[in-house]
């Protein structure tokens, strides 16, 4: 292999009607290190992932009893045991702008989830909130990747009308806001996300080419195989192995999402059925797509909503018969506490799956998780009292060494916006003001 061979980060594998981005390879690092101001010392980019879950958390089973490095996993956080060393638990932050005018706590707090801006109460189209912190980062860093950001979720929901006590549906169904009146719609179909990332963005590909490929059961890997073979001949051993693993991962995910899309009635459909897609399978596919998107640097910023605000989804596979929102108004009944703890733990399991997948991908001098920040929270704390303080917050990943993990940090009502000011700074997007913030969150970095 020639020492002069360098590989552009924007190199694509090409085939008829298909383009496939590449993961970060060692051969790209010298170029990356010069070009990327937000990169870690080793040249790998920093990424930000946001995981939203609805209806709050049963805090007594969530919050560790001690702070600092001498903290222990609580029952709800147990699924994170394999990655405890990569985790920061944060208690005591408040998002005051999430308080509604009257009722409507869930929608108002969800619109403020990443914006820390108060939503104007309306059922109409005259919505007004604030830009979300992920979009601040996307505006600054988006030119470095094919997609400035990705917005994903499980439930689409209504786009207009009243979704929570006089608050319009966009407040309840979106956490990403490009501006005060511009929520960023999320994609809820794994197949569409996959096609957007890996298959259908070639401007020279016709719809007929794409449909033909699917009809014949061909993989995007089949189309780019010759290009991949040619590239592998120019790579060192480590990069060849990484490329093989990446192509295998893309193919496995492609097979899974294709299988999901093919599920449906085999005879005359009659009345359209309810959406019966298994939330467990769908969530796992979305998490795998996030990992792949980060791995090949298609984007560095992604948000995900496990449910929309005020979700009353029923989880029968957890042995529960009532909806999530119904249980969250627990009225201090032990049976409701048990149900909430069961749901909370399952939600943490989904987040833990993503974190472990990020940790399994080797990149530069560490793993994908080492260079990332995976943020987890809900719009409120206790669902019965609709608390907008002492929010449940996790951050996994070291952000290229900016964060010292395996700690529980406790604050006394500091603005959530201060945390976002810090996270933006770590991403290479310094801001002096955001939402109701007063400055970076003390004690976070280091």
Secondary structure, 3 states (H helix, E strand, C coil): CCCCCCCCCCCEEEECCEEEECCCCHHHHHHHHHHCCCECCCCCECEEEEEEECCCCCHHHCCCCCCECCCCCCCCCHHHHHHHHHEEEEECCECHHHCCCCCCHHHHHHHCCCCCCCCCCCCCCCCCCCCCHHHHHHHHHHHHCCCCCEEEECCCCCCCCEEECCEEHHHHHCCCEEECCEECCCECCHHHHHHHHHHCCCCCCCHHHHHHHHHCCCCHHHHHHHHHHHHHCCCCHHHHHHHHHHHHHHHHHHHHHHHHHHCCCCCCCCCCCCCCCCHHHHHHHHHHHHHHHHHCCCCCEEEEECCCCCCCCECHHHCCCCEHHHHHCCCCCHHHHHHHHHHHHHHHHHHHHHHHHHHHCEECCEECHHHEEEEEEECCCCCCCCCCCCCCEEEECCHHHCECCCEEEECCCCEHHHHHHHHHHHCCCCCCCCCCCCCCCCCCEC
